[in-house]
């Protein structure tokens, strides 16, 4: 079945965004950052870090701008891709502010 498949496969780790947004407890930004650093050390090169959504609807992602900025400013994380979820225009505006 897969003998005719060509090209590369990219694995995107979504735990920091998809997983954490479903948790009842809101983690501190530092804990999220530490989690993502550990994922990078484990070998993931593409980690969906956060989403730019309404804070009142998804409080777990309220620190998206702060977290994304910290990740992209950390030298040891250079070369890691951090895609984000942007569901609407307001989210896009927030994402553009931090160059996501």
Phi and psi restraints in degrees (range 20) as a CNS / XPLOR table:
assign (resid 1 and name C) (resid 2 and name N)
       (resid 2 and name CA) (resid 2 and name C) 1.0 -95.4 20.0 2
assign (resid 2 and name N) (resid 2 and name CA)
       (resid 2 and name C) (resid 3 and name N) 1.0 3.6 20.0 2
assign (resid 2 and name C) (resid 3 and name N)
       (resid 3 and name CA) (resid 3 and name C) 1.0 -64.0 20.0 2
assign (resid 3 and name N) (resid 3 and name CA)
       (resid 3 and name C) (resid 4 and name N) 1.0 -26.6 20.0 2
assign (resid 3 and name C) (resid 4 and name N)
       (resid 4 and name CA) (resid 4 and name C) 1.0 -93.9 20.0 2
assign (resid 4 and name N) (resid 4 and name CA)
       (resid 4 and name C) (resid 5 and name N) 1.0 1.3 20.0 2
assign (resid 4 and name C) (resid 5 and name N)
       (resid 5 and name CA) (resid 5 and name C) 1.0 -80.1 20.0 2
assign (resid 5 and name N) (resid 5 and name CA)
       (resid 5 and name C) (resid 6 and name N) 1.0 129.9 20.0 2
assign (resid 5 and name C) (resid 6 and name N)
       (resid 6 and name CA) (resid 6 and name C) 1.0 -121.8 20.0 2
assign (resid 6 and name N) (resid 6 and name CA)
       (resid 6 and name C) (resid 7 and name N) 1.0 163.4 20.0 2
assign (resid 6 and name C) (resid 7 and name N)
       (resid 7 and name CA) (resid 7 and name C) 1.0 98.6 20.0 2
assign (resid 7 and name N) (resid 7 and name CA)
       (resid 7 and name C) (resid 8 and name N) 1.0 -177.0 20.0 2
assign (resid 7 and name C) (resid 8 and name N)
       (resid 8 and name CA) (resid 8 and name C) 1.0 -99.3 20.0 2
assign (resid 8 and name N) (resid 8 and name CA)
       (resid 8 and name C) (resid 9 and name N) 1.0 160.8 20.0 2
assign (resid 8 and name C) (resid 9 and name N)
       (resid 9 and name CA) (resid 9 and name C) 1.0 -116.7 20.0 2
assign (resid 9 and name N) (resid 9 and name CA)
       (resid 9 and name C) (resid 10 and name N) 1.0 134.9 20.0 2
assign (resid 9 and name C) (resid 10 and name N)
       (resid 10 and name CA) (resid 10 and name C) 1.0 -111.8 20.0 2
assign (resid 10 and name N) (resid 10 and name CA)
       (resid 10 and name C) (resid 11 and name N) 1.0 127.0 20.0 2
assign (resid 10 and name C) (resid 11 and name N)
       (resid 11 and name CA) (resid 11 and name C) 1.0 -96.5 20.0 2
assign (resid 11 and name N) (resid 11 and name CA)
       (resid 11 and name C) (resid 12 and name N) 1.0 126.8 20.0 2
assign (resid 11 and name C) (resid 12 and name N)
       (resid 12 and name CA) (resid 12 and name C) 1.0 -113.3 20.0 2
assign (resid 12 and name N) (resid 12 and name CA)
       (resid 12 and name C) (resid 13 and name N) 1.0 117.5 20.0 2
assign (resid 12 and name C) (resid 13 and name N)
       (resid 13 and name CA) (resid 13 and name C) 1.0 -78.9 20.0 2
assign (resid 13 and name N) (resid 13 and name CA)
       (resid 13 and name C) (resid 14 and name N) 1.0 123.8 20.0 2
assign (resid 13 and name C) (resid 14 and name N)
       (resid 14 and name CA) (resid 14 and name C) 1.0 -113.7 20.0 2
assign (resid 14 and name N) (resid 14 and name CA)
       (resid 14 and name C) (resid 15 and name N) 1.0 5.8 20.0 2
assign (resid 14 and name C) (resid 15 and name N)
       (resid 15 and name CA) (resid 15 and name C) 1.0 -55.4 20.0 2
assign (resid 15 and name N) (resid 15 and name CA)
       (resid 15 and name C) (resid 16 and name N) 1.0 -44.0 20.0 2
assign (resid 15 and name C) (resid 16 and name N)
       (resid 16 and name CA) (resid 16 and name C) 1.0 -64.1 20.0 2
assign (resid 16 and name N) (resid 16 and name CA)
       (resid 16 and name C) (resid 17 and name N) 1.0 -25.9 20.0 2
assign (resid 16 and name C) (resid 17 and name N)
       (resid 17 and name CA) (resid 17 and name C) 1.0 -100.8 20.0 2
assign (resid 17 and name N) (resid 17 and name CA)
       (resid 17 and name C) (resid 18 and name N) 1.0 -64.9 20.0 2
assign (resid 17 and name C) (resid 18 and name N)
       (resid 18 and name CA) (resid 18 and name C) 1.0 -66.7 20.0 2
assign (resid 18 and name N) (resid 18 and name CA)
       (resid 18 and name C) (resid 19 and name N) 1.0 -42.0 20.0 2
assign (resid 18 and name C) (resid 19 and name N)
       (resid 19 and name CA) (resid 19 and name C) 1.0 -69.5 20.0 2
assign (resid 19 and name N) (resid 19 and name CA)
       (resid 19 and name C) (resid 20 and name N) 1.0 -49.3 20.0 2
assign (resid 19 and name C) (resid 20 and name N)
       (resid 20 and name CA) (resid 20 and name C) 1.0 -71.9 20.0 2
assign (resid 20 and name N) (resid 20 and name CA)
       (resid 20 and name C) (resid 21 and name N) 1.0 -25.4 20.0 2
assign (resid 20 and name C) (resid 21 and name N)
       (resid 21 and name CA) (resid 21 and name C) 1.0 -72.0 20.0 2
assign (resid 21 and name N) (resid 21 and name CA)
       (resid 21 and name C) (resid 22 and name N) 1.0 -14.2 20.0 2
assign (resid 21 and name C) (resid 22 and name N)
       (resid 22 and name CA) (resid 22 and name C) 1.0 -95.6 20.0 2
assign (resid 22 and name N) (resid 22 and name CA)
       (resid 22 and name C) (resid 23 and name N) 1.0 -3.2 20.0 2
assign (resid 22 and name C) (resid 23 and name N)
       (resid 23 and name CA) (resid 23 and name C) 1.0 -83.3 20.0 2
assign (resid 23 and name N) (resid 23 and name CA)
       (resid 23 and name C) (resid 24 and name N) 1.0 141.9 20.0 2
assign (resid 23 and name C) (resid 24 and name N)
       (resid 24 and name CA) (resid 24 and name C) 1.0 -67.8 20.0 2
assign (resid 24 and name N) (resid 24 and name CA)
       (resid 24 and name C) (resid 25 and name N) 1.0 -38.7 20.0 2
assign (resid 24 and name C) (resid 25 and name N)
       (resid 25 and name CA) (resid 25 and name C) 1.0 -82.4 20.0 2
assign (resid 25 and name N) (resid 25 and name CA)
       (resid 25 and name C) (resid 26 and name N) 1.0 135.3 20.0 2
assign (resid 25 and name C) (resid 26 and name N)
       (resid 26 and name CA) (resid 26 and name C) 1.0 -90.3 20.0 2
assign (resid 26 and name N) (resid 26 and name CA)
       (resid 26 and name C) (resid 27 and name N) 1.0 119.1 20.0 2
assign (resid 26 and name C) (resid 27 and name N)
       (resid 27 and name CA) (resid 27 and name C) 1.0 -78.2 20.0 2
assign (resid 27 and name N) (resid 27 and name CA)
       (resid 27 and name C) (resid 28 and name N) 1.0 151.2 20.0 2
assign (resid 27 and name C) (resid 28 and name N)
       (resid 28 and name CA) (resid 28 and name C) 1.0 -68.7 20.0 2
assign (resid 28 and name N) (resid 28 and name CA)
       (resid 28 and name C) (resid 29 and name N) 1.0 152.3 20.0 2
assign (resid 28 and name C) (resid 29 and name N)
       (resid 29 and name CA) (resid 29 and name C) 1.0 -55.8 20.0 2
assign (resid 29 and name N) (resid 29 and name CA)
       (resid 29 and name C) (resid 30 and name N) 1.0 -41.3 20.0 2
assign (resid 29 and name C) (resid 30 and name N)
       (resid 30 and name CA) (resid 30 and name C) 1.0 -60.9 20.0 2
assign (resid 30 and name N) (resid 30 and name CA)
       (resid 30 and name C) (resid 31 and name N) 1.0 -38.7 20.0 2
assign (resid 30 and name C) (resid 31 and name N)
       (resid 31 and name CA) (resid 31 and name C) 1.0 -67.5 20.0 2
assign (resid 31 and name N) (resid 31 and name CA)
       (resid 31 and name C) (resid 32 and name N) 1.0 -39.8 20.0 2
assign (resid 31 and name C) (resid 32 and name N)
       (resid 32 and name CA) (resid 32 and name C) 1.0 -64.1 20.0 2
assign (resid 32 and name N) (resid 32 and name CA)
       (resid 32 and name C) (resid 33 and name N) 1.0 -44.2 20.0 2
assign (resid 32 and name C) (resid 33 and name N)
       (resid 33 and name CA) (resid 33 and name C) 1.0 -58.9 20.0 2
assign (resid 33 and name N) (resid 33 and name CA)
       (resid 33 and name C) (resid 34 and name N) 1.0 -47.3 20.0 2
assign (resid 33 and name C) (resid 34 and name N)
       (resid 34 and name CA) (resid 34 and name C) 1.0 -60.7 20.0 2
assign (resid 34 and name N) (resid 34 and name CA)
       (resid 34 and name C) (resid 35 and name N) 1.0 -41.4 20.0 2
assign (resid 34 and name C) (resid 35 and name N)
       (resid 35 and name CA) (resid 35 and name C) 1.0 -59.6 20.0 2
assign (resid 35 and name N) (resid 35 and name CA)
       (resid 35 and name C) (resid 36 and name N) 1.0 -46.0 20.0 2
assign (resid 35 and name C) (resid 36 and name N)
       (resid 36 and name CA) (resid 36 and name C) 1.0 -67.4 20.0 2
assign (resid 36 and name N) (resid 36 and name CA)
       (resid 36 and name C) (resid 37 and name N) 1.0 -39.6 20.0 2
assign (resid 36 and name C) (resid 37 and name N)
       (resid 37 and name CA) (resid 37 and name C) 1.0 -60.3 20.0 2
assign (resid 37 and name N) (resid 37 and name CA)
       (resid 37 and name C) (resid 38 and name N) 1.0 -42.3 20.0 2
assign (resid 37 and name C) (resid 38 and name N)
       (resid 38 and name CA) (resid 38 and name C) 1.0 -64.1 20.0 2
assign (resid 38 and name N) (resid 38 and name CA)
       (resid 38 and name C) (resid 39 and name N) 1.0 -38.1 20.0 2
assign (resid 38 and name C) (resid 39 and name N)
       (resid 39 and name CA) (resid 39 and name C) 1.0 -64.0 20.0 2
assign (resid 39 and name N) (resid 39 and name CA)
       (resid 39 and name C) (resid 40 and name N) 1.0 -41.0 20.0 2
assign (resid 39 and name C) (resid 40 and name N)
       (resid 40 and name CA) (resid 40 and name C) 1.0 -64.1 20.0 2
assign (resid 40 and name N) (resid 40 and name CA)
       (resid 40 and name C) (resid 41 and name N) 1.0 -43.0 20.0 2
assign (resid 40 and name C) (resid 41 and name N)
       (resid 41 and name CA) (resid 41 and name C) 1.0 -63.6 20.0 2
assign (resid 41 and name N) (resid 41 and name CA)
       (resid 41 and name C) (resid 42 and name N) 1.0 -28.4 20.0 2
assign (resid 41 and name C) (resid 42 and name N)
       (resid 42 and name CA) (resid 42 and name C) 1.0 -76.2 20.0 2
assign (resid 42 and name N) (resid 42 and name CA)
       (resid 42 and name C) (resid 43 and name N) 1.0 -8.6 20.0 2
assign (resid 42 and name C) (resid 43 and name N)
       (resid 43 and name CA) (resid 43 and name C) 1.0 113.8 20.0 2
assign (resid 43 and name N) (resid 43 and name CA)
       (resid 43 and name C) (resid 44 and name N) 1.0 -0.7 20.0 2
assign (resid 43 and name C) (resid 44 and name N)
       (resid 44 and name CA) (resid 44 and name C) 1.0 -73.6 20.0 2
assign (resid 44 and name N) (resid 44 and name CA)
       (resid 44 and name C) (resid 45 and name N) 1.0 131.2 20.0 2
assign (resid 44 and name C) (resid 45 and name N)
       (resid 45 and name CA) (resid 45 and name C) 1.0 -107.8 20.0 2
assign (resid 45 and name N) (resid 45 and name CA)
       (resid 45 and name C) (resid 46 and name N) 1.0 -3.3 20.0 2
assign (resid 45 and name C) (resid 46 and name N)
       (resid 46 and name CA) (resid 46 and name C) 1.0 -139.6 20.0 2
assign (resid 46 and name N) (resid 46 and name CA)
       (resid 46 and name C) (resid 47 and name N) 1.0 110.8 20.0 2
assign (resid 46 and name C) (resid 47 and name N)
       (resid 47 and name CA) (resid 47 and name C) 1.0 -128.7 20.0 2
assign (resid 47 and name N) (resid 47 and name CA)
       (resid 47 and name C) (resid 48 and name N) 1.0 114.6 20.0 2
assign (resid 47 and name C) (resid 48 and name N)
       (resid 48 and name CA) (resid 48 and name C) 1.0 -71.6 20.0 2
assign (resid 48 and name N) (resid 48 and name CA)
       (resid 48 and name C) (resid 49 and name N) 1.0 108.1 20.0 2
assign (resid 48 and name C) (resid 49 and name N)
       (resid 49 and name CA) (resid 49 and name C) 1.0 -84.3 20.0 2
assign (resid 49 and name N) (resid 49 and name CA)
       (resid 49 and name C) (resid 50 and name N) 1.0 -38.8 20.0 2
assign (resid 49 and name C) (resid 50 and name N)
       (resid 50 and name CA) (resid 50 and name C) 1.0 -163.1 20.0 2
assign (resid 50 and name N) (resid 50 and name CA)
       (resid 50 and name C) (resid 51 and name N) 1.0 -176.4 20.0 2
assign (resid 50 and name C) (resid 51 and name N)
       (resid 51 and name CA) (resid 51 and name C) 1.0 -139.9 20.0 2
assign (resid 51 and name N) (resid 51 and name CA)
       (resid 51 and name C) (resid 52 and name N) 1.0 153.7 20.0 2
assign (resid 51 and name C) (resid 52 and name N)
       (resid 52 and name CA) (resid 52 and name C) 1.0 -106.6 20.0 2
assign (resid 52 and name N) (resid 52 and name CA)
       (resid 52 and name C) (resid 53 and name N) 1.0 84.3 20.0 2
assign (resid 52 and name C) (resid 53 and name N)
       (resid 53 and name CA) (resid 53 and name C) 1.0 -122.5 20.0 2
assign (resid 53 and name N) (resid 53 and name CA)
       (resid 53 and name C) (resid 54 and name N) 1.0 175.0 20.0 2
assign (resid 53 and name C) (resid 54 and name N)
       (resid 54 and name CA) (resid 54 and name C) 1.0 -66.5 20.0 2
assign (resid 54 and name N) (resid 54 and name CA)
       (resid 54 and name C) (resid 55 and name N) 1.0 127.4 20.0 2
assign (resid 54 and name C) (resid 55 and name N)
       (resid 55 and name CA) (resid 55 and name C) 1.0 -64.6 20.0 2
assign (resid 55 and name N) (resid 55 and name CA)
       (resid 55 and name C) (resid 56 and name N) 1.0 -31.7 20.0 2
assign (resid 55 and name C) (resid 56 and name N)
       (resid 56 and name CA) (resid 56 and name C) 1.0 -73.7 20.0 2
assign (resid 56 and name N) (resid 56 and name CA)
       (resid 56 and name C) (resid 57 and name N) 1.0 -21.6 20.0 2
assign (resid 56 and name C) (resid 57 and name N)
       (resid 57 and name CA) (resid 57 and name C) 1.0 -93.0 20.0 2
assign (resid 57 and name N) (resid 57 and name CA)
       (resid 57 and name C) (resid 58 and name N) 1.0 -35.9 20.0 2
assign (resid 57 and name C) (resid 58 and name N)
       (resid 58 and name CA) (resid 58 and name C) 1.0 -134.4 20.0 2
assign (resid 58 and name N) (resid 58 and name CA)
       (resid 58 and name C) (resid 59 and name N) 1.0 78.1 20.0 2
assign (resid 58 and name C) (resid 59 and name N)
       (resid 59 and name CA) (resid 59 and name C) 1.0 -62.8 20.0 2
assign (resid 59 and name N) (resid 59 and name CA)
       (resid 59 and name C) (resid 60 and name N) 1.0 -22.1 20.0 2
assign (resid 59 and name C) (resid 60 and name N)
       (resid 60 and name CA) (resid 60 and name C) 1.0 -64.2 20.0 2
assign (resid 60 and name N) (resid 60 and name CA)
       (resid 60 and name C) (resid 61 and name N) 1.0 -20.5 20.0 2
assign (resid 60 and name C) (resid 61 and name N)
       (resid 61 and name CA) (resid 61 and name C) 1.0 -108.4 20.0 2
assign (resid 61 and name N) (resid 61 and name CA)
       (resid 61 and name C) (resid 62 and name N) 1.0 14.2 20.0 2
assign (resid 61 and name C) (resid 62 and name N)
       (resid 62 and name CA) (resid 62 and name C) 1.0 -62.4 20.0 2
assign (resid 62 and name N) (resid 62 and name CA)
       (resid 62 and name C) (resid 63 and name N) 1.0 -22.6 20.0 2
assign (resid 62 and name C) (resid 63 and name N)
       (resid 63 and name CA) (resid 63 and name C) 1.0 -98.1 20.0 2
assign (resid 63 and name N) (resid 63 and name CA)
       (resid 63 and name C) (resid 64 and name N) 1.0 21.0 20.0 2
assign (resid 63 and name C) (resid 64 and name N)
       (resid 64 and name CA) (resid 64 and name C) 1.0 -53.0 20.0 2
assign (resid 64 and name N) (resid 64 and name CA)
       (resid 64 and name C) (resid 65 and name N) 1.0 -45.5 20.0 2
assign (resid 64 and name C) (resid 65 and name N)
       (resid 65 and name CA) (resid 65 and name C) 1.0 -65.3 20.0 2
assign (resid 65 and name N) (resid 65 and name CA)
       (resid 65 and name C) (resid 66 and name N) 1.0 -45.2 20.0 2
assign (resid 65 and name C) (resid 66 and name N)
       (resid 66 and name CA) (resid 66 and name C) 1.0 -64.1 20.0 2
assign (resid 66 and name N) (resid 66 and name CA)
       (resid 66 and name C) (resid 67 and name N) 1.0 -45.8 20.0 2
assign (resid 66 and name C) (resid 67 and name N)
       (resid 67 and name CA) (resid 67 and name C) 1.0 -64.3 20.0 2
assign (resid 67 and name N) (resid 67 and name CA)
       (resid 67 and name C) (resid 68 and name N) 1.0 -47.3 20.0 2
assign (resid 67 and name C) (resid 68 and name N)
       (resid 68 and name CA) (resid 68 and name C) 1.0 -60.8 20.0 2
assign (resid 68 and name N) (resid 68 and name CA)
       (resid 68 and name C) (resid 69 and name N) 1.0 -44.3 20.0 2
assign (resid 68 and name C) (resid 69 and name N)
       (resid 69 and name CA) (resid 69 and name C) 1.0 -59.5 20.0 2
assign (resid 69 and name N) (resid 69 and name CA)
       (resid 69 and name C) (resid 70 and name N) 1.0 -44.5 20.0 2
assign (resid 69 and name C) (resid 70 and name N)
       (resid 70 and name CA) (resid 70 and name C) 1.0 -62.8 20.0 2
assign (resid 70 and name N) (resid 70 and name CA)
       (resid 70 and name C) (resid 71 and name N) 1.0 -43.3 20.0 2
assign (resid 70 and name C) (resid 71 and name N)
       (resid 71 and name CA) (resid 71 and name C) 1.0 -61.5 20.0 2
assign (resid 71 and name N) (resid 71 and name CA)
       (resid 71 and name C) (resid 72 and name N) 1.0 -46.3 20.0 2
assign (resid 71 and name C) (resid 72 and name N)
       (resid 72 and name CA) (resid 72 and name C) 1.0 -77.5 20.0 2
assign (resid 72 and name N) (resid 72 and name CA)
       (resid 72 and name C) (resid 73 and name N) 1.0 -13.5 20.0 2
assign (resid 72 and name C) (resid 73 and name N)
       (resid 73 and name CA) (resid 73 and name C) 1.0 -96.5 20.0 2
assign (resid 73 and name N) (resid 73 and name CA)
       (resid 73 and name C) (resid 74 and name N) 1.0 0.5 20.0 2
assign (resid 73 and name C) (resid 74 and name N)
       (resid 74 and name CA) (resid 74 and name C) 1.0 -93.4 20.0 2
assign (resid 74 and name N) (resid 74 and name CA)
       (resid 74 and name C) (resid 75 and name N) 1.0 113.6 20.0 2
assign (resid 74 and name C) (resid 75 and name N)
       (resid 75 and name CA) (resid 75 and name C) 1.0 -54.8 20.0 2
assign (resid 75 and name N) (resid 75 and name CA)
       (resid 75 and name C) (resid 76 and name N) 1.0 -38.2 20.0 2
assign (resid 75 and name C) (resid 76 and name N)
       (resid 76 and name CA) (resid 76 and name C) 1.0 -69.7 20.0 2
assign (resid 76 and name N) (resid 76 and name CA)
       (resid 76 and name C) (resid 77 and name N) 1.0 -8.3 20.0 2
assign (resid 76 and name C) (resid 77 and name N)
       (resid 77 and name CA) (resid 77 and name C) 1.0 -105.4 20.0 2
assign (resid 77 and name N) (resid 77 and name CA)
       (resid 77 and name C) (resid 78 and name N) 1.0 9.0 20.0 2
assign (resid 77 and name C) (resid 78 and name N)
       (resid 78 and name CA) (resid 78 and name C) 1.0 -61.1 20.0 2
assign (resid 78 and name N) (resid 78 and name CA)
       (resid 78 and name C) (resid 79 and name N) 1.0 139.0 20.0 2
assign (resid 78 and name C) (resid 79 and name N)
       (resid 79 and name CA) (resid 79 and name C) 1.0 93.1 20.0 2
assign (resid 79 and name N) (resid 79 and name CA)
       (resid 79 and name C) (resid 80 and name N) 1.0 -9.3 20.0 2
assign (resid 79 and name C) (resid 80 and name N)
       (resid 80 and name CA) (resid 80 and name C) 1.0 -91.5 20.0 2
assign (resid 80 and name N) (resid 80 and name CA)
       (resid 80 and name C) (resid 81 and name N) 1.0 134.0 20.0 2
assign (resid 80 and name C) (resid 81 and name N)
       (resid 81 and name CA) (resid 81 and name C) 1.0 -89.0 20.0 2
assign (resid 81 and name N) (resid 81 and name CA)
       (resid 81 and name C) (resid 82 and name N) 1.0 136.0 20.0 2
assign (resid 81 and name C) (resid 82 and name N)
       (resid 82 and name CA) (resid 82 and name C) 1.0 -123.6 20.0 2
assign (resid 82 and name N) (resid 82 and name CA)
       (resid 82 and name C) (resid 83 and name N) 1.0 77.3 20.0 2
assign (resid 82 and name C) (resid 83 and name N)
       (resid 83 and name CA) (resid 83 and name C) 1.0 -66.5 20.0 2
assign (resid 83 and name N) (resid 83 and name CA)
       (resid 83 and name C) (resid 84 and name N) 1.0 156.3 20.0 2
assign (resid 83 and name C) (resid 84 and name N)
       (resid 84 and name CA) (resid 84 and name C) 1.0 -133.8 20.0 2
assign (resid 84 and name N) (resid 84 and name CA)
       (resid 84 and name C) (resid 85 and name N) 1.0 160.4 20.0 2
assign (resid 84 and name C) (resid 85 and name N)
       (resid 85 and name CA) (resid 85 and name C) 1.0 -93.9 20.0 2
assign (resid 85 and name N) (resid 85 and name CA)
       (resid 85 and name C) (resid 86 and name N) 1.0 127.9 20.0 2
assign (resid 85 and name C) (resid 86 and name N)
       (resid 86 and name CA) (resid 86 and name C) 1.0 -128.7 20.0 2
assign (resid 86 and name N) (resid 86 and name CA)
       (resid 86 and name C) (resid 87 and name N) 1.0 98.5 20.0 2
assign (resid 86 and name C) (resid 87 and name N)
       (resid 87 and name CA) (resid 87 and name C) 1.0 -86.7 20.0 2
assign (resid 87 and name N) (resid 87 and name CA)
       (resid 87 and name C) (resid 88 and name N) 1.0 -11.3 20.0 2
assign (resid 87 and name C) (resid 88 and name N)
       (resid 88 and name CA) (resid 88 and name C) 1.0 -159.0 20.0 2
assign (resid 88 and name N) (resid 88 and name CA)
       (resid 88 and name C) (resid 89 and name N) 1.0 178.0 20.0 2
assign (resid 88 and name C) (resid 89 and name N)
       (resid 89 and name CA) (resid 89 and name C) 1.0 -62.6 20.0 2
assign (resid 89 and name N) (resid 89 and name CA)
       (resid 89 and name C) (resid 90 and name N) 1.0 -42.3 20.0 2
assign (resid 89 and name C) (resid 90 and name N)
       (resid 90 and name CA) (resid 90 and name C) 1.0 -62.4 20.0 2
assign (resid 90 and name N) (resid 90 and name CA)
       (resid 90 and name C) (resid 91 and name N) 1.0 -39.4 20.0 2
assign (resid 90 and name C) (resid 91 and name N)
       (resid 91 and name CA) (resid 91 and name C) 1.0 -64.0 20.0 2
assign (resid 91 and name N) (resid 91 and name CA)
       (resid 91 and name C) (resid 92 and name N) 1.0 -39.0 20.0 2
assign (resid 91 and name C) (resid 92 and name N)
       (resid 92 and name CA) (resid 92 and name C) 1.0 -62.6 20.0 2
assign (resid 92 and name N) (resid 92 and name CA)
       (resid 92 and name C) (resid 93 and name N) 1.0 -42.1 20.0 2
assign (resid 92 and name C) (resid 93 and name N)
       (resid 93 and name CA) (resid 93 and name C) 1.0 -60.6 20.0 2
assign (resid 93 and name N) (resid 93 and name CA)
       (resid 93 and name C) (resid 94 and name N) 1.0 -42.4 20.0 2
assign (resid 93 and name C) (resid 94 and name N)
       (resid 94 and name CA) (resid 94 and name C) 1.0 -64.3 20.0 2
assign (resid 94 and name N) (resid 94 and name CA)
       (resid 94 and name C) (resid 95 and name N) 1.0 -43.6 20.0 2
assign (resid 94 and name C) (resid 95 and name N)
       (resid 95 and name CA) (resid 95 and name C) 1.0 -64.2 20.0 2
assign (resid 95 and name N) (resid 95 and name CA)
       (resid 95 and name C) (resid 96 and name N) 1.0 -41.4 20.0 2
assign (resid 95 and name C) (resid 96 and name N)
       (resid 96 and name CA) (resid 96 and name C) 1.0 -64.7 20.0 2
assign (resid 96 and name N) (resid 96 and name CA)
       (resid 96 and name C) (resid 97 and name N) 1.0 -31.9 20.0 2
assign (resid 96 and name C) (resid 97 and name N)
       (resid 97 and name CA) (resid 97 and name C) 1.0 -59.7 20.0 2
assign (resid 97 and name N) (resid 97 and name CA)
       (resid 97 and name C) (resid 98 and name N) 1.0 -34.3 20.0 2
assign (resid 97 and name C) (resid 98 and name N)
       (resid 98 and name CA) (resid 98 and name C) 1.0 -105.4 20.0 2
assign (resid 98 and name N) (resid 98 and name CA)
       (resid 98 and name C) (resid 99 and name N) 1.0 13.0 20.0 2
assign (resid 98 and name C) (resid 99 and name N)
       (resid 99 and name CA) (resid 99 and name C) 1.0 60.7 20.0 2
assign (resid 99 and name N) (resid 99 and name CA)
       (resid 99 and name C) (resid 100 and name N) 1.0 38.0 20.0 2
